[in-house]
């Protein structure tokens, strides 16, 4: 035994491992949930994840867990419980996680335990980091089951909404042309979630991606009583301009036939064209910017989705014909 050395299993490692084993058994036996350990080489501040199980259904809701086990952690008292002390780098990490986190402290024998949901607002600064109070009333027992379900978020059964979504997809797939109606609030609050969802539906397969080009018309609800043309309304002008900045490939999806009203409204809105006012040099500059910006978005979209170049050529030709018609009109 003296001739060769061996890997060392420190007391600190043993205590930490004991804490994780205890916690995994607690989660499995007392709560009926699933505990997934994070391998040590992938542990950057989270030791494991609790998967919520409800009536034998794994719900998809989870909680991240950070566990500290040892007398030194339990010894850090505060007026209301235990001080959970951390470094600022871990604070940043925890704040950026997209699922809730609970912090757990155990003594060396795992006979004393405290926990709390992590909240950046409840942290206190220290000279070298931060600390959070784990209330003395927050101990590990079967009573934490419901609070932890609520922390994870109650699972939703999406069966009915999925059926509605699939039916909507079928209607769009069978339609000769597609239309989308914007609510006035979507325009005023620059909400693009609806059009983003529509584009995702229209392009969910390569076949649909190709079939749904230049079939879309847009409608704007809530402006019926406004005497102005749609393209003269500042909110619509702003919405269209921001939509181009976001990279929406309008030239790919909007109908580009000569009689296309949506493309005309888009052009007039973006370029601040007003009826009964002459076209100025600034307007021509805006038109050039509109063409260049939209072709940039079109080319990027076609490259990212491996669309045949002949499609780009056809769209470009139709846009040219559309612009000639606008100029002659």
C-alpha positions as CSV (number, residue, x, y, z in Angstrom):
1,X,0.0,0.0,0.0
2,X,3.0,2.3,0.5
3,X,4.6,1.8,-2.9
4,X,1.7,3.2,-5.0
5,X,-0.6,6.1,-4.4
6,X,-4.4,5.9,-5.0
7,X,-7.1,8.4,-6.0
8,X,-8.3,10.3,-2.9
9,X,-11.9,10.3,-1.8
10,X,-12.0,13.3,0.5
11,X,-14.3,13.7,3.5
12,X,-15.9,16.7,1.8
13,X,-16.7,14.5,-1.3
14,X,-18.1,11.8,0.9
15,X,-20.3,14.2,2.8
16,X,-21.5,15.8,-0.5
17,X,-22.3,12.4,-2.0
18,X,-24.2,11.4,1.2
19,X,-26.3,14.5,0.9
20,X,-27.2,13.8,-2.7
21,X,-28.0,10.2,-1.9
22,X,-30.3,11.3,0.9
23,X,-32.0,13.9,-1.2
24,X,-32.5,11.5,-4.1
25,X,-34.1,9.0,-1.8
26,X,-36.3,11.7,-0.2
27,X,-37.5,12.9,-3.6
28,X,-38.2,9.3,-4.8
29,X,-39.7,7.8,-1.7
30,X,-41.4,10.7,0.1
31,X,-42.6,12.7,-2.8
32,X,-42.9,10.1,-5.6
33,X,-41.0,12.4,-8.0
34,X,-37.9,11.7,-10.1
35,X,-34.5,13.0,-9.2
36,X,-31.9,13.3,-12.0
37,X,-28.3,13.9,-10.9
38,X,-26.0,16.2,-12.8
39,X,-22.7,14.5,-13.4
40,X,-19.8,16.2,-11.5
41,X,-18.0,17.3,-14.7
42,X,-21.2,19.1,-15.7
43,X,-22.0,20.6,-12.3
44,X,-21.7,24.4,-12.6
45,X,-24.1,25.3,-9.9
46,X,-26.9,22.8,-10.2
47,X,-26.6,19.3,-8.6
48,X,-29.8,17.8,-10.1
49,X,-33.3,18.2,-11.4
50,X,-36.6,17.1,-9.9
51,X,-39.2,15.9,-12.4
52,X,-42.7,16.4,-11.1
53,X,-44.9,13.2,-11.2
54,X,-48.7,13.5,-10.8
55,X,-50.8,10.4,-10.6
56,X,-48.0,8.4,-12.3
57,X,-47.8,11.0,-15.1
58,X,-44.4,12.6,-15.7
59,X,-45.7,16.1,-16.3
60,X,-42.7,17.8,-18.0
61,X,-42.5,20.3,-15.2
62,X,-39.1,20.4,-13.4
63,X,-37.2,22.1,-10.6
64,X,-33.4,22.6,-10.5
65,X,-31.7,21.9,-7.2
66,X,-28.5,23.0,-5.5
67,X,-27.5,21.0,-2.4
68,X,-25.0,21.8,0.3
69,X,-24.3,19.2,2.9
70,X,-22.1,19.6,6.0
71,X,-21.9,21.1,9.4
72,X,-20.2,24.3,8.1
73,X,-23.3,25.1,6.1
74,X,-25.7,24.4,8.9
75,X,-23.6,26.6,11.2
76,X,-24.2,29.8,9.2
77,X,-27.2,31.0,11.3
78,X,-29.5,34.0,10.6
79,X,-32.3,35.4,12.8
80,X,-34.9,33.5,10.8
81,X,-33.0,30.3,9.9
82,X,-29.9,29.5,7.9
83,X,-27.6,31.6,5.7
84,X,-27.2,30.1,2.3
85,X,-24.0,31.7,1.0
86,X,-23.0,31.8,-2.6
87,X,-20.6,33.4,-5.1
88,X,-21.6,36.1,-7.6
89,X,-20.8,33.9,-10.6
90,X,-23.3,31.4,-9.3
91,X,-25.9,34.1,-8.7
92,X,-25.6,35.2,-12.4
93,X,-25.9,31.5,-13.4
94,X,-29.0,30.9,-11.3
95,X,-30.7,34.1,-12.5
96,X,-30.3,32.9,-16.1
97,X,-31.7,29.5,-15.7
98,X,-35.1,29.1,-17.4
99,X,-36.6,26.8,-14.7
100,X,-37.2,27.5,-11.0
101,X,-34.5,26.6,-8.5
102,X,-34.6,25.4,-4.9
103,X,-31.6,25.6,-2.5
104,X,-31.1,22.8,0.1
105,X,-28.8,22.7,3.1
106,X,-28.3,19.5,5.1
107,X,-26.1,18.6,8.1
108,X,-23.5,15.9,7.8
109,X,-25.9,13.1,9.0
110,X,-28.8,14.5,6.9
111,X,-30.9,14.7,10.0
112,X,-31.4,18.4,9.8
113,X,-32.5,20.1,6.5
114,X,-33.7,23.4,5.2
115,X,-34.8,24.6,1.8
116,X,-36.0,27.7,-0.1
117,X,-36.9,28.6,-3.6
118,X,-34.2,30.8,-5.1
119,X,-35.2,34.4,-5.7
120,X,-32.7,37.1,-6.7
121,X,-34.9,39.7,-5.0
122,X,-34.4,38.0,-1.7
123,X,-30.7,37.9,-1.8
124,X,-28.4,40.0,0.4
125,X,-24.9,41.2,-0.6
126,X,-21.7,40.2,1.2
127,X,-18.1,41.3,0.8
128,X,-17.4,38.4,-1.5
129,X,-20.8,37.4,-2.8
130,X,-24.3,37.0,-1.6
131,X,-26.5,35.1,0.9
132,X,-30.1,34.0,1.1
133,X,-32.0,33.1,4.3
134,X,-33.5,29.6,4.4
135,X,-36.4,29.9,6.9
136,X,-36.2,27.5,9.9
137,X,-39.7,26.5,9.1
138,X,-38.8,25.2,5.7
139,X,-37.7,21.6,6.4
140,X,-37.7,18.6,4.2
141,X,-40.9,16.5,4.7
142,X,-43.7,15.1,2.7
143,X,-45.4,18.5,3.2
144,X,-43.2,20.1,0.6
145,X,-44.9,18.1,-2.2
146,X,-47.6,20.6,-3.0
147,X,-45.4,23.7,-2.7
148,X,-42.9,22.2,-5.0
149,X,-45.6,21.3,-7.6
150,X,-46.6,25.0,-7.4
151,X,-43.0,26.2,-7.8
152,X,-42.6,23.9,-10.8
153,X,-45.9,25.2,-12.3
154,X,-49.0,23.1,-12.7
155,X,-48.9,21.0,-15.9
156,X,-51.4,21.8,-18.7
157,X,-53.1,19.2,-20.8
158,X,-52.6,20.5,-24.3
159,X,-54.6,17.7,-26.0
160,X,-57.6,19.9,-27.0
161,X,-55.5,22.9,-28.1
162,X,-53.3,20.6,-30.2
163,X,-56.3,19.3,-32.0
164,X,-57.4,22.8,-32.8
165,X,-53.9,23.7,-33.9
166,X,-53.8,20.6,-36.3
167,X,-57.2,21.5,-37.7
168,X,-56.0,25.0,-38.4
169,X,-53.0,23.7,-40.2
170,X,-55.2,21.4,-42.3
171,X,-57.3,24.4,-43.3
172,X,-54.2,26.4,-44.3
173,X,-52.7,23.5,-46.2
174,X,-55.8,23.1,-48.3
175,X,-56.4,26.9,-48.9
176,X,-55.5,28.4,-52.3
177,X,-54.5,31.6,-50.6
178,X,-53.7,32.5,-47.0
179,X,-54.9,35.5,-45.0
180,X,-53.9,36.8,-41.6
181,X,-55.8,39.4,-39.6
182,X,-53.9,41.7,-37.2
183,X,-55.6,43.2,-34.2
184,X,-55.1,46.9,-33.7
185,X,-53.3,46.1,-30.4
186,X,-50.8,43.9,-32.2
187,X,-49.9,46.8,-34.4
188,X,-49.7,49.4,-31.6
189,X,-47.6,47.2,-29.3
190,X,-45.4,45.9,-32.1
191,X,-46.5,42.3,-31.4
192,X,-45.1,39.9,-34.0
193,X,-45.9,36.6,-32.2
194,X,-48.9,36.0,-34.5
195,X,-47.0,36.3,-37.7
196,X,-44.0,34.4,-36.3
197,X,-46.4,31.5,-35.5
198,X,-48.0,31.7,-38.9
199,X,-44.7,31.5,-40.7
200,X,-43.7,28.5,-38.6
201,X,-47.0,26.8,-39.6
202,X,-46.6,27.6,-43.3
203,X,-43.0,26.3,-43.3
204,X,-43.2,23.2,-41.1
205,X,-42.2,20.9,-44.0
206,X,-40.1,21.6,-47.1
207,X,-43.1,20.9,-49.3
208,X,-45.3,23.5,-47.5
209,X,-42.4,25.9,-47.5
210,X,-42.3,25.8,-51.3
211,X,-46.1,25.7,-51.8
212,X,-46.9,28.6,-49.5
213,X,-44.7,31.2,-51.1
214,X,-46.5,34.4,-52.3
215,X,-49.9,33.3,-51.1
216,X,-50.3,35.6,-48.1
217,X,-52.5,38.6,-47.7
218,X,-52.7,40.7,-44.5
219,X,-55.8,42.4,-43.0
220,X,-55.9,45.0,-40.2
221,X,-58.8,45.0,-37.8
222,X,-59.8,48.0,-35.7
223,X,-59.3,50.8,-38.3
224,X,-62.7,50.8,-40.0
225,X,-63.7,54.1,-38.5
226,X,-60.3,55.8,-39.3
227,X,-60.8,58.1,-42.4
228,X,-57.1,57.7,-43.3
229,X,-55.7,55.1,-45.7
230,X,-54.1,52.2,-43.8
231,X,-50.6,53.2,-45.2
232,X,-51.1,56.8,-43.8
233,X,-51.5,55.6,-40.2
234,X,-48.3,56.1,-38.2
235,X,-48.7,52.9,-36.1
236,X,-49.0,50.7,-39.2
237,X,-46.0,52.5,-40.8
238,X,-43.9,51.8,-37.8
239,X,-45.1,48.2,-37.5
240,X,-44.1,47.5,-41.1
241,X,-40.7,49.2,-40.7
242,X,-39.9,47.3,-37.6
243,X,-41.0,44.0,-39.2
244,X,-38.4,44.5,-41.9
245,X,-35.7,45.3,-39.3
246,X,-36.7,41.9,-37.6
247,X,-35.9,40.2,-40.9
248,X,-39.4,38.9,-41.8
249,X,-39.1,37.8,-45.4
250,X,-42.2,39.5,-46.7
251,X,-41.2,39.2,-50.4
252,X,-41.3,35.4,-50.0
253,X,-44.7,35.1,-48.3
254,X,-46.8,38.1,-49.5
255,X,-48.8,37.9,-52.7
256,X,-46.8,39.8,-55.3
257,X,-49.3,39.9,-58.1
258,X,-49.8,43.3,-59.7
259,X,-53.2,43.7,-57.9
260,X,-51.8,42.8,-54.5
261,X,-53.2,45.3,-52.0
262,X,-51.1,44.0,-49.1
263,X,-47.8,44.5,-50.9
264,X,-48.9,48.0,-52.0
265,X,-49.9,48.9,-48.4
266,X,-46.6,47.6,-47.3
267,X,-44.7,49.7,-49.8
268,X,-46.6,52.9,-49.1
269,X,-46.4,52.4,-45.3
270,X,-42.7,51.8,-45.3
271,X,-41.9,54.7,-47.6
272,X,-44.3,57.2,-46.0
273,X,-46.2,57.8,-49.2
274,X,-49.3,59.9,-48.8
275,X,-52.1,60.3,-51.3
276,X,-52.4,63.6,-53.2
277,X,-48.7,64.4,-52.3
278,X,-46.0,64.3,-55.0
279,X,-43.2,61.8,-55.0
280,X,-40.0,63.4,-53.7
281,X,-36.4,62.4,-53.8
282,X,-36.6,61.3,-50.2
283,X,-39.5,59.0,-51.2
284,X,-37.4,57.5,-54.0
285,X,-34.6,56.9,-51.4
286,X,-37.2,55.2,-49.2
287,X,-38.4,53.0,-52.0
288,X,-34.8,51.9,-52.8
289,X,-34.3,51.1,-49.1
290,X,-37.5,49.1,-49.1
291,X,-36.5,47.1,-52.1
292,X,-32.9,46.5,-50.9
293,X,-33.9,45.6,-47.3
294,X,-36.6,43.2,-48.4
295,X,-34.4,41.5,-50.9
296,X,-31.8,41.1,-48.2
297,X,-34.3,39.4,-46.0
298,X,-35.5,37.3,-48.9
299,X,-32.0,36.1,-49.8
300,X,-31.2,35.3,-46.2
301,X,-34.4,33.3,-45.8
302,X,-33.8,31.4,-49.0
303,X,-30.2,30.5,-48.1
304,X,-31.2,29.4,-44.6
305,X,-33.9,27.1,-45.9
306,X,-32.1,25.8,-49.0
307,X,-34.8,27.1,-51.3
308,X,-34.0,26.5,-55.0
309,X,-32.5,29.6,-56.6
310,X,-35.1,29.5,-59.4
311,X,-37.7,30.4,-56.7
312,X,-35.6,33.5,-55.9
313,X,-35.5,34.4,-59.6
314,X,-39.2,34.1,-60.0
315,X,-40.0,36.2,-56.9
316,X,-37.5,38.8,-58.0
317,X,-39.1,39.0,-61.5
318,X,-42.6,39.3,-60.0
319,X,-41.4,42.1,-57.7
320,X,-40.0,44.0,-60.7
321,X,-43.3,43.6,-62.6
322,X,-45.1,44.8,-59.5
323,X,-42.9,47.9,-59.2
324,X,-43.4,48.8,-62.8
325,X,-47.1,48.5,-62.4
326,X,-46.9,50.8,-59.3
327,X,-44.8,53.3,-61.3
328,X,-47.2,53.3,-64.2
329,X,-50.2,53.5,-62.0
